Amino acid sequence: MVGNSVGTDERSRSGRRSFLKRTGTAGIAALAGCIRFNTVTADGPAEELIRDGFEAAGIEPPFQTAIAITQDEERERFAQLLKDELDDTGFFDISIEQRDFGSQVDLMLSAAKKEANAMFVASWTGGWDPSDYVDMLFHSNNWTPNGFNVGHYESEAVDEYIDTGLTETDPDERVDIYRTLQEELVADSPASFLRFRETTHVWDDAVTGWRTYPLRTGAYYAVYAPWADVYTDLEDGSEFIGDLGSDVNNYDPVSINGTVSSQATALIYEELVGVDFDGEVRPMLATDWEQLDATTYRFTLREDVEFHNGEEFTADHVAGSFERYEGEVREGDVYDWYEDCERVDEHTIDVECRREYGPFENALFNVPIVPMAAIDGTHELASEPIGTGPYRFVEHDSGNHWRMRRFDDHWFEGSKAVPATAPIETVTLEIITEKSSRQGALERGDIDFSTGIPSVSLADFEGNDAYGVGRHVSGGFDMVLYPVYRAPFSERSVRRGVNMLIPREETLETVYNGVGQLGYTPVSPLLENYADESFQEAIADEYVRPD
């Protein structure tokens, strides 16, 4: 199968082994010397791996391929560094292709079908569970277009670890499983992990009470998140103006596949539970829940909750919201665990999982509850998003702005920490694609807040009393996805060789000005137990850094 090599099946049969004590995929320190392949000299262990892969695939260097990126200044600088590094080997002849975000996503979703000849530079935003960082990207059930396994990578061992990690409920066992899984992925290299991002927010002094949510998808939760005891106020006026880095291309939760669309709709939709700014699960549309047996949970639902279209929230909305994911782009968000729902009464529902599921509570945070009009097909959420959130949709002027207005019939009644009514009446998110333009808009006072200030400018804002800056290690990482479906990237040794040549240190310092952390594995250090610094360094020494 694509992506497997000698030793993978044997490891699958023998189960998990202690970290870094395998023999089948040991490090490459023993490779040395200069070996000529036609007119190209393989100088060093990384290039020797690439040479071996080219020979196995019958590819004559230089191989022409592309690095595909979104229109972003920092992405462009990284792509140029990578191009130079690979071109210098003599094995590659690289071009750089830039697209707007929507076109890039469309190409990635169809890349395998079209056998696109490109390496994709992309970002992924995981969540509060390690499964969020690997399942959709690397499980063979999640090939595009119904998942985000862009390269159509397939490995029995990886599938087994992902499946086992999802069904395991013991915390210590889950740590062991996901650490072993990450080692397997780095050894096989269907993707190269470049940098763990920081969530960086900058706001002017008119904004008070802001808290930085670690995950990019939740960038605007701080406007008003009563379930997390967080809200924001303005010293003057009632309109908060933020920014988005690209246009909003989808409003419907079952098919949203971009961070920006999630950011834009986060105040409109709500879920049964939320995960707060410190990673704790908190009640949202469910007030309480209990586990009845290994696979069944009973939820008590909040009463007197109204959707933006006037519908009253009941158990039927929960069941319908889950089941409308079937056959959709984000089907795995639900059908990875969902079996059935039993309505006990209007505000009590039993949810049956098809298997024991370790990240069940966190998974619910990925499933917004929508009105019956969307469930029965009489309303298209793709044209107007409707939820129970504290803000309702007003307008989307494509390419210009996204606007929401306070929903005055929101269910929250107030607490010691958060007022019953959101202080901010209108939230406008300006669509500004260039980071330098986002900085200019903030400095001119055109916007109050930005999620996209260039990393080179953060230190200046931190030293300026007129602005607040929030920085937090995030659940996001940058990566290079390989077209595993076509030669020579179908050869593991080519992917591993390229992975060793990724200019991580130079990129972090010269492109991102030290903002973020070097990345070697997919799980963010936000989840420290699964990806602490010592683990990252051990993986890098074994598989990435040539001696």
N, C-alpha and C positions, 0 to 999 in steps of 0.2 A: 504493500500500500504506500501511497505517496507520503513521504515524511518519515517512514520507518527505515531502520538500517540494522545491521548486525547488532544483536544484543537487546533490542527493544522488546521482542516477543519473549525472550528468556526472562527479562526483568518483570514482565507482566505476569508470567506464570509463578515466579518465585515471590511476588509481593514486594512490599516496600523494604528497602534496605537502609541501613544507617547512612546518614548524610555524608556524601563525598567519599564513599568507600566502595564504589562500583568499579568494575574493571572494563566493562564493555564500552563505556563512553568516557574513558579517562582523558586527562588533559593532553595537550599537544606539545609539551615542552621538548619531547625527544626529537621532533622534526627540526631539521636544520639544513643549511647549505644552499647552494644555488643550482637549480636544475632547469635545463633549457627545454621548453616546450615549443617546438617550431621556432618562431622568431622571438618568443616571449620568455624572459627569465623569471622563474619563480624564486624570489629572494625572500626567504623567511617563512615561518610556519603558516601564516595566514594565506599567503600566495600559493604555497604548496597544496593547501587544502582546495583552493580554487582550481588550481591546475588539475588535481585529481578528479574533481567534479566535471570539469570541461572534457577531460578524456573519457570519463564514463558516459557522458551525454553525447559525445561525438561533436562537440562544439569547437570550431576554430576561432581563436581570438584574433582581433578584438571583437567582442560581442556587443552589438548595438542595442541599447535599451534606454529607458527613460526613468527619470525621477519625477513622479507626479505630485504636485503640491497645490495647496490653495493659494490664493493671491494674498500673501502676507509677507512683510519685509523680513521678519525673523526666519520664517520658513525658507525664503529665498536664499538667505545667507547660509543657512545650514545645508541646503541642497547643493550650493556651490562648493562648500567644503567637502561634502561627500563625493560629489562629482570629481573633484580634483584628486581625492584620495584613491578612488577606484580607477580613474583614467591613468594615474601614475603607475599602476600595476602592469599596464599593457594588455590586460585581459578584457577590459571594457572600453567602450566608446559611449559615453553617457550624454544625453541631452536632458534638459529640464523643461517640463511642461507645467504651466500655471493655469488654474481654472478658478472660477468663483466657487463658493462652498457648495451650492446646490448641484452644480455640474460635476464637481469632484465626487460627491456622494453617489450621484447617479452612475458615474463610471465605475466606482468601487463596487457597487451592488451588481453590476453587469459584467465586471472584468473577467471573471472565469468563463462565463458563457461566450464572451467575445475573444477569449484568450489574449487579453490585452498584455502587451509587452511593456510592463512598467512596474517599478517599485513605488509603493505609495507611502508618502510621509503623512502620518495621521496622528490624531490624539484620541485617547479613550478616557472617559470619565467613569470610573467604577464607583462603588458605594461603600457601605459599612460592613460588607461581608466579602471574603476573598473570592467567592464564586463570581461576584460581579466583574472581576477582572479577567476571567479566563473562559467562562462558559460560552458566551456569545461569540468570542473571538476565535476559539480553538477547538471546540467540540465539533465532531463531524456531523452532528445533527443540525448544526447551525450554519451550514453553507449559505452564502448569499443566493437569492435575494431575501430568504426568510430568516436569516440571521446575519451576523457580520463577520463570518469566517471568510474573508475576502479571497484568500489564496486557495480556498477549498482544501485546506490542510486536513489530513486524516492520520490518526495514530490510535491504535487500540489501547496502548498504554495510557496515553493522555486522556482518552475517553473514560477509561476505567477509573483513573484518579479523580476526574471531575465528578463522575457519578457517585463514587464512594464518598467524596467530600460533601456532596449535597445531602446524602442520606445519613451521614454520621452526625450524632448530636453531642457526643462528648467533646468538650472544648480542646483538651490536650490532644486527642486523636486527630481532630481537625487540623490543628497546627502541624502535626507530623505529616499528614496527607498533603496539605497545600505546599509545604516546603519541598517535599519530594516531587510534587507536580511541577513546581517552578524550576527545579533542577532539570527535570525531563525536558521542559520546553526550551530552556537555554541550550541544552545539549543538542536538541533537534533544530532549533532556530527557525521556526516558521515566521518569526518576526524578530527584529532587534529592538530592544528597549533602550531608549536614549536618555531620558530625563524625567524625573518625577517633578511635576509642576508645583508651584506655590499658588494658592489662591491669593491674589493681590487686589485689594480694593482701595480706591482713593476717593475722598469726598471733601467738599468745601465746608467751611465752618458754619454754614447754615443748617447742616445736617447734624442732629443730635441723637445719641443712643444707638448708633449703628454697631452691629456685630457681624463679623465675617464668617459666613458659613463655609466649611472646608471644601464642599463639593461644588463645582462650577454650576451644575444644574440648579442648585439652590441659591444662586447669587442674590436673588431679590426676596428671599424669605424674611430677611431682617426688616423689611418695610412693615410687615405686620404678621407675626407668627404667634398668636396667643397660646397655641398648643405647646410652644417652646419657651414661653415667658419672655418674648422678645418683641419689641416694636421700635419704630423710629418716628421722630418728629422733625419739623422744620421750624426755624426761628421766625421766618416770614413766609407767608403764602401757604397755599394748600396743594400745590402741584410739585411733585417730585419728578425730576428729569434725570434719567440714567442713560446708559447706552447698551447697544448690542453690536457684536462684531460682524454680523452678517444678517441677511434678511431672514425672516421667519418663514420656513417653507412647509410647515405642517402644524395643524392645530389639534389633531385627533390622537389621543394617547396610544391607540393600538398601532399607529404607524409612525409616530415621532421617532426619528433616528438621528437627531442632531442636538447638541448641547444648547444652542441658541433657542430652538423651539421649546425645549424644556424650561429654560430660564423665563421665556416670555409667558408661559402658561402656568407657572408654579403658583401664582397667587389666585388663579382662577379655579383650578382643580384641587380637591382634597382627597385623602385616602382614609382607610380605616385607622391606621396608626401613622405616626411621624417619627423620624429619628432626629433628635435635636442637635444643637450646635456642638455638643460634647459626645455625640454618638449614642445617646440613651434613647430607647424606644419609649414613646409617649402616646397617650390616647389622642385621637383626633375625631373621626366620625364614629369610632367605637369608644365607649366609655370604659369598658371592661372586657376581659376575655379569660377563658380558662381552657386547659387541655383536658378533654374528656378521655381520650385514649391515645395510643401512639400516633395516630393519624387524623384525629378529629378534634376540632377546636370550636368552642361556643363563644360567640360575640354578642355582647349587649350593645345595641346601637343607640346613638344619641337621638333624643326626641326633639321635635320642633325645629328640625333642620329643613331649610328651603333651598331648592335649586334656583338659579338665576332666572329660570323660565316659570317659576311659581310652583313646580312640583314639590310635594312633601317627601322627604327621604325616608325610605323603608327598606326592609330586608330584600324586597324584589330588585331594588337598584343594585344591591351588592351582587346577587347571583347573576343578574343580567350583565353587569359591568365585567365580571370575570369571563363569562361565556362568549362575549363578543370578540375576545382575543383569538378565538379559534380560526386558523387559516390566515391570520394577519401577519404583518411584518414582525411584530413584537409578540408573537404567539408564545415564545418561550418564557416571557415574563410571568405567565400564568400556568400554562400547560406543562411546565417543568414539574409542577407540584399538584395541580388542581385535579380533583376527581369529580366532586359534586357538592352541591349546597342543599341543605334542608331548612326550609323556612319554619321556625318554631312559632313565631308570631310576627307582627309587623316590625318589631324592634329587637328581635332575637333571631339569630341565624347560626346554624351549625355548618362549618366548612370542613369537608372531608378531603384530605390529601391522598394522592394515589400511592404515596410512599412516605416513609419517615423523611422529614425534610429539615435539616439543620438550620438554614437561614430563613425559616418561614416568616417570622415577624418582620425582618428586614425586607423580605420580598414583597410584603403587602404595601410597603412604602413606594413601590414602583407601579402600583395599580390604582389610578384615579377612579373614583366612582362618578358615573355620568348619569344624566337623566334618562327616563324611560323613552322619551322622544328619540334619543340617539340609539337606544337599545332596539326599539321596534322599527327603526329606519325612517321615521317621519321627519327627523331632523338630521342634517349633515354637520357633524362637528368640524369637518374639514373646511366649512365655510364660516362657522361661528362657534367658538368653544363655549360650552356651558357647564358649569360645575356648581359647587356649594361654597367656594372660597370667598375670602374677604373682599375680593375685587372681581368685577365683571368686565367682560370684553366690550370695548367701545368701537375701535376701528383699527385697521391695519392699512396704512398707506405704504404699499410695497416699495421697498427701497428707501423709505424715508423714516417712518416711525410706527410704533406699536403703542396703543393707548388703552388704559383700563381706568375704571372709575369705581370708587368705593361702593360695595354692596351693603346698603344700610340695613338689610334684613338678615345679615349674617348671624349665626347661632350664638356667638360668644356673648356672655352677659357681664364680663368684666371680672377682674381679680385684683389682688393687692399689687401684682407686678405689671398688669397690662390693662389699659382702659377698655371699656366695652365697645367703643367706637374707634376705629383707626383714625388717628389725627390727620393723616394725609388723605385728601379727597381724590386726587387724580395722580396716576402714575403713567408717565410717558417715557418710553424707551426709544431714543433716537438710534437709527441704524447707521453706524459709522464704521466702515470696513477697515480703514487704515488706522493703526495705533497712534501714529503721530497726529492725525486729525482728531482722535479722541482726546489726546492730551491738550491740543489747542482749544477744543470745545470746553474742556473743564477750566482751563486757565482764563478763557474769555468770559466765563460765567454762563455759557450757553447750556451747560448741563451741571447738575449738582454732584454727580457721582459717576465713576467709571470703573469697569471691570477690566479694562484693556490698555492701561498706560504702558508704554514701552519700558522694559525692564531697566534700561539705561537711565531712566528718569526717576526711578523710585527713591533713590537716596536724596535727590533734591527735594522731593515732596516730603520726605520724612523730616527734613531739616527746616521745613517752612510751617510756621504756626498757623497759617491760614488754611491748612489742610489736615485731614486725618488720614492715616494709612493703616490698613489691616492686612497682615500677612499670616498665612497659615498653610502648612503642608497640606496638599490636597489629595483627592482620590484620582487625580488625572496623571497620565503619563504620555509622553511623546514616543513614537515608535516608527520603524520602517517595516512595512508589510511586504513580504516577498510573494511573487506570483508562483506559488508552489505547483500550480497546475501546468507549468511549461518549463522546458529545459532552457538554461542550465539550472534554474532555481528549484527544479524538482530534485536536484542532487543536494543531499544534506551537507556535504562538505563545502559546496559553494556558499550556501547560506552561512555556515559557521565561519568560513573564511572572511566573508563580507562583514559579519558581526564583529569580528576581531578588528577590522579596519575602521569601524565607525569612530569618527573623531569626537568622542564624548567630552573629554576634558576641554578641548579647544572650543567646542560648541557652547558649553556651559559658560565659559569665561568670555568669549568674544561675541557670541550671539545673544546670550541671555544675561550677561554681566553678573554671573554668579547667582542669579535668582533661580532657585530650585535645587534639586539634588541629582547627582549622577544615578542613572537607572540601569540595572542589569537584568532585573526580573520584573514580571508584570504587576505583582501586588504592591500597592503603595505602602510606604512606611507609616502612613496614617493608621494602618492596622499593624501596630508595632510587633505583636506576637508572631505575625506571619512573615515579616520582612524587615527585621531590625538591621542595623548597620553591619554588624558582624556577619550576618547571613549574606548580605549583599556582597561584601568584600570576599567572602569565601567562594561564592559563585563566580565572581569576576576573576579571581586568581586561578580557578580551575578551568574555566571555559573561554574566557574572553581576552585576558591579557597574555599575549605571547611572550615567552622567555627568549 
